[in-house]
Amino acid sequence: MTVTYLFAAVFLSMMVYICYYSSTHEQELINNSYNGRQQVLTAKNIRGTIYAGGGEILAQTITDEEGKEVRSYPYGSLFSHAVGYATHGRAGIEALGNYYLIHSNAPLSEKVADDMAGSKYPGDDVHTTLDVSLQEVADQALGVYRGAVIVSEPSSGKILAMVSKPGYDPNQIEEIWDSLVEDKESGILLNRTTQGLYPPGSTFKIVTALEYIRENPDTYQNYGFQCNGSFSDGADRINCYHGQSHGSVNFSRSFAKSCNASFANIGVKLDKGKFQDTLDDLLFNQELPLELNYNKSRIEVQEDSPNSDMMQIAIGQGTTGMTPVHLNMITNAIANNGVLMKPYVIDYVENSTGTVVKQFSPSTAKRLISAGEADALKELMRGVVEEGTASRLKGLSYTAAGKTGSAEYNTVKGDSHAWFTGFAPADNPKISVTIIIEGAGSGGDFAVPIAKRIFDAYFQE
């Protein structure tokens, strides 16, 4: 009898757990490709429309000449990675918003009328935070280069633009799918903004600077270094970009001029255990508060890490790999007084009559750094514009702050990715931009002009 009661209790517990899990993970279960419920919903409901923040249609279901429902993307490749596709699986917002797009919250009277007419119900529509004009500017500015651009709002976490190149035309996904899958070189299906892992180069000096400030809160401004174009530790040597000699530099000038030698010198002095704690605080090697598909940024600082590794890590080289979206999150936290708002790209969902059935609001993800640390980093990043490598953003109708990077990615001298991450206005940030251009060279020469075009477009609007 005891065994019977035991099995009954276990069975009851399993039933309760299954019911609880089903109710709390409904979207996850519905979106699972093995769940036949999806086919039932798509047979009953017309897939909803995806809109930009200004009301422009980004994806919609139309009926072709043969009477077949097909997905149409009016902007072609412009939003290829952000909006994604809904054929041969799903990607982008088509995947993120799938649960809403295949459900219908149309009024009962409308559903009755559709039943009588033998028509399918209209699916719910997803309204995004994406800005078409900013997306166009970012796309045009990136041009023929491979790379990624993400534009967001630090105070809310709204993603305003997301460009990844090379792109594809989702209208042709059926015809080109096999060629896309077989393309092993370009990574064309990869959303470089969220999934591309790159050496961050000198943009990582934001992290190194933060660690040095944390270890020397009262004396970091007294730092001094004589740069002769390189720094050596035993047989290991770090050169400044193009071997430039920066002369006598303090902490802020080391940052503004992006002096590799100075930061390599800082790197060998850091407490490795504390540095790893800071990396944990900044979400390296961890899950990000992001619902789009992404890769974790990776870096390892061990107690026994040799100075040769610390020199490379301090300037964002070596085995360090970072995604543009992660760097943008750190940039946003600095701009938002140390608080990271959860990035989001779906603003709200409405039914066929325009009634909002789901509203997404800004939410705090985590405090990454203190307000004082954010102020110190803001000042350093402002110096990059005022007297450093991002001087193309100086003297404009708005103020800006940021950090450039030139990240070497192989043994060929001069092969480097161009980075920029920053925000504007410097004192009251409204917008942030993170850019990587693969193989372009200097961040100041190639990434900063793209940032300027985006900032110009934003403040002109």
N, C-alpha and C positions, 0 to 999 in steps of 0.2 A: 504493500500500500504506500509506503514511504517513497518508493521509486516512482510510482504512478504520480504522486503529488509533485515530486521533483521535476519529472518530465513535463507535467502540466504547467508548473511555474516557469520553466525554461521556455516552453512554447508561448505562454502568455507574454513573457518578457520580450521575446523576439517579435511578436505581433505589435506590441506597444512601440518597440524601437523602430520597426519598419514604418508604422504609421507616422511616428514623430519625424523620422528621416525624410519620408516622402513629403511631408508638409513643409519642412524647413529647407529642402533641397529640390523643390519642384522644378525650378528652371534648369538646374543641372541635369535632372533626370529626363526632362522633356527634350533637352538639347543633345542628349546622348544619341549617337548615330544608330545604336542598336534598339532604341525605343520605337516601336511601331506606332506609338501615339502621334509622332510627327507626321507620318503618312496620312493618318486620319484627319489631322488638323489641316494639312495642306490640300487635302481633297475637298474639305468643307469650306475653307477660307482662302480668299485671294491674298497673297503675301502683301503686306502693307508697304507704304512708301517711306523712304528715308529723305529727310529734309536737312538743309543747311540752316544755320542760325538765322539767316535772313529770309527763310522761306523758299529758297531755291530747291528744286527737286534734284537729289543726288542719285536716287535709285527708285525705280517704280516697275510695276508689273503691267505689261501691255499684252494684247492679243495679236499675234502675227496673222499673215494672210491665210494660213492653214487652220486658224482658230486655236492655235496652241499658245498657252501662257508663256511668255518669256520675260526675263528681267532686262530692263533697259537702264543704261547709265548715261544721262545726257552730257556729262562732262568728260566722257571717255577716260583717258588715262590719268587725268588730273587728280582724281581721288582714288586711284587704283588700290593703294595699300590702306588708306584710311577707311574707305567704305568697303573695300574688298569685293567678294563675289559670293553667289549663292548657288553655283553649279559646280559639280565635282567637289562637293564639300562646301565649307563656308570659311570666310576669312574676314577680318576687319569688323566693321560695325554690322555687316550682314550676319556675322557669327555672334557678336556681342548682344545684338538686339533681336536675335532670332526668336526667342520666346514670345516677345511682344508682336513681332511681325506676322507670326503664324496664328496668333489668337485674334478673336474678334469680340470687341465689347460694344458692337453696334446695338442700338436700341431694339427691344423685342419687336416693335412694330415693323422696323426695317427688315429684321430677320424673317418675319412672317411673310412680308411682301416678296422677299427673295425666294423663300420656299415655294410660294405659289407660282413664281416665275421660273422656277427651276434653276435659279442662279446661286452662285456661291456668295458667302458673306464677305464683306470687306474687312480685311485685316487691319489691325491697329497701325498707326503711323508713328514712326520714330523721328523726333526732332533733335538734331545734334547741336553742339556748340561750335561747329566748324564755320569759319568765315571764308566765303568764296573768294573775296578780293585778296585777302592775305594769302590764301592758298595759291592763287594765281601769281602773285608777286614772288612768293617763295619758289614756286616751280620755275618761273621764268628766270629768276636770279641764279638758281642752281644750274640752269641750262643743260648742257650736254654732259656735265660731270656726273659721275656716280657719287652718291652720298645721301645725306638726310638732313632735314630741317624740321624742328618742332617749335611751335609758337604757342605760348600759354599765358595764363593770367595768374600771377603769383598769389593774389589775395583770395582766389576762389578755387584754383586748380583746373579751371576750364581749359581744354585744349582747343586752340583757335585754328591751328593749321598743322598738318602733318604730311610731309613730302618725303618720299623714298624713291631713289632712282638707281637703276633703271626701273621703269614701270611697264605696265601692259594695259591694253584696252579690255576691260571686263565685258564689253559688248561682244567680244570675239572669243570669249573664254572657251566655248565649245570647240571652235575650230583650231585654236592654238594650244589647247591644254597639253597635248602630248609633247609638243615642242618645248613648252615651258618646263614640264617635268624632266625632260631629257637634258635641259640646259644646266650643266653642272658647273659652269664657269661664272656666269653673271650673277647667280643668286637672285634672279628676277622676282621670284615669289616671296623672297625674304623682305619683311618690313624692316629696313635698316634702322629706322627710328627707335624701335622697341626691341629688335632682335639682333641688330648688328653689334658685335663685340669688337671694339677697337682699342689700341693703345691710346689713352687720353692725352699723352704728351703734356705740354705745359699747363693745360687746363687743370691737371691734377695738382698743380701747385697751390690751388685753393685748399685742398685737403692737407697738404704738407704745411702750409702756412697756419691753418687752424691748429694742427697738432703742436707746432712750435709756440703758438700763442698760449695754448693750454698748459704747456710745460713751463712757460716763462711769462706768466701774465703781467708781471710788474716790470720786466726788463727787456721784453722782446723789441721794444722801440730803440733800445741801446745797441742792437746788433750792428755789426760792421764787418765788411769783407772787402778784400782787394782782389778784384777780378782781372786776371791777365789772359782771359780767354779759355781757361780750362781749370779743372780741379783734379788732383791726383791723390790717390791713397794706395801706397805701395805700387803695384804694377797696374792698378786700375785707374782709368782716366775718363773724365767726362768733359766734353767740349761744349762751349756755348754755340748757339746756332750760327753756322758759317764762321766759327772761330772768333767771333766778335769779342773784343776786350771792353768790359764795361767800367773798368777803373774802380775807384772807391765807391762802394754802394752800401746803403743802410738797408733795413728790412723792407721798407716800402718801395725803395728804388729797385731792389732785387726782384720784387714782384712785378713792378711796372715794366721793367726792361726784360723780364722773363730770363733772368740770369741763371743758366744751368749750373755754372760753377758754384755760385753762391748756394743754390738749393741742394746741390750734392753735398756741400759742406754742412748744411743744416741736417741733411738726411742721416749722416753718420753720427750725429750727436743726439738723435731722438731716442727716447725710451721705447723699445720695441713693444713691450707689453702694453703700454699706454697708447701707442699708435694703433695697435690692433683693436683696442677698446673704441678708439675714435672711428675706425673703419666700421666697426659693428654699429656704432651710433648712426653712421651715415648709410647703413643698409647694404654694405658690400657683402657679397656671398650670402645674401638673404632674399627672402620673398619681398617684392615691392607692393605697395598699395595701388596696384594697377590691374584692371580687369581685362585689358587687351593682352594678347599673347606676347610674352617677352622672355628675354634671357637674363639671368642673374649676372651682374658685374662681378668680376673675380679678381682677387688680390690676396696674397698671403704674406703676412709679416710674422715671423717666428722669433723666439728668443735667441735662436742660434743663426738667424739670417746674417750672412756675412756683409761687411761694409760694401762690397761690390754690388750686392743686391739692393741695399738701402740707397745707394747713390742712384741707381736706376729707378727705383720706386719713387724716390723723392721728386723726380722730374716726369713721372708718368710713363716710364718706359719699362723694359723688361717683360715680365709675364703678365703685367696688369692689363685687364680687358674691361672695357666699360661701354655701356650702351648710351646713346645720345639722350634717351628719355630719363635715365638715371641722373646724368649730369644736369639735365634740365630741372629735375626735382631738387637737387642740392642748390642749384642757382635760385630756384623759387623760394626755398627755405631761407636763404640769405636775404632775399628781397623782402620776405614777409616776416622779418624780425625773428627768424629762427624756427618758425612753425611751418611745417610742410602740410599743405592742403592736399587731399586726395585728388589725383588727376582724374578727370572724367570727360567723356565725349558725348554722352547721351544726356540731353537737357530734360526732355519730358516725352511722354507717350500720350497720344490722344486717339479717340475713336473716330469713326466716320463722320460724326456730327460736330467734331471739334472740341468735344469734352475731354479734359485732361484726366487720364486714368492712372497715370504714374508721373510723379514729379521728382527729379533728382536735384538735390541742393548741395551747396558746398559743405564739406565736412573735414574736420581736422584728422590727418593721418597720424602725425607724431611731431613732437618738438625735436628737431634734429640737433640744434645748437641753442645756446643761450642768446638772449637779446643783445648782450654786450659783445659776444663773439660775432654775431651778425653785423653789428655796427662796425666792428674792426675790419671784417672782410669786405663790407661795402666800401669802406674808405680805401682799402687796398685796390679794389676793383675800379673804383673811380680814378685812382691814380694811373691805371693802365690806359685810360682814355685821355687823361689830362697831360701825361708826360711819358707815356709808354707805347706799347706795340699796337694799341687800338686808337691811335690819334686821329684816324679818319672820322671818328665819331665826336670829335672835339669841335666846339664853336658852332653848334647847330641850334635850332630853335628849341630843342629839348636837351636835357643832360642825359648821359648814359654811363653805365659802369659795366665792366666785364673782364674777361680773361681770354687771351688768345692761346693757341697751341699749334705746334708743328711736330707731329708725332711720327717718328721713324718706324717703319714697319718691315723692313728687311735689311740685308747687309749692304745693299747698294747705296752708296753715299748720295744724299740728296733726295732719296725717295721718302716722302713724308705726307701724311694726311694734314689738311688744314682745318683747324678747329676755331670756333668762337662760341662763348656762352656769356650771356649778360642780360641786362634789363634796363628799362628806361621808364620814366625819369629816374635819375639816380637817387633822389631824396624821397620820392613817393612812387615807387614802381607800379606801373600799370600793366606792363607786358614784359615777357621774357622770351629770349630767342636762343636756341642752341643749334649749332650748325657743324657738320663735318663734310668735307669735300675730299673724297678719296684721291690720294696721289697728287694733290694740287701743289703742295709746298707749304709756304708760310701762311699761318692763320691771319696775320695782320694784312697780308697782301690779297688774299682770296676770300676768306670767310667774313672778315669785317665788312667789306663792301656789300655783301649779301645782307648782313644784319642791318646795315644802314638803309638799304632799300626797303626792308620790312618795317623798320622803325618809322621811316619817312611816310610810308603808306598808312601806317596806323595813326600817326598823329595828324596827318593831313585829313584823314576821315573825321 
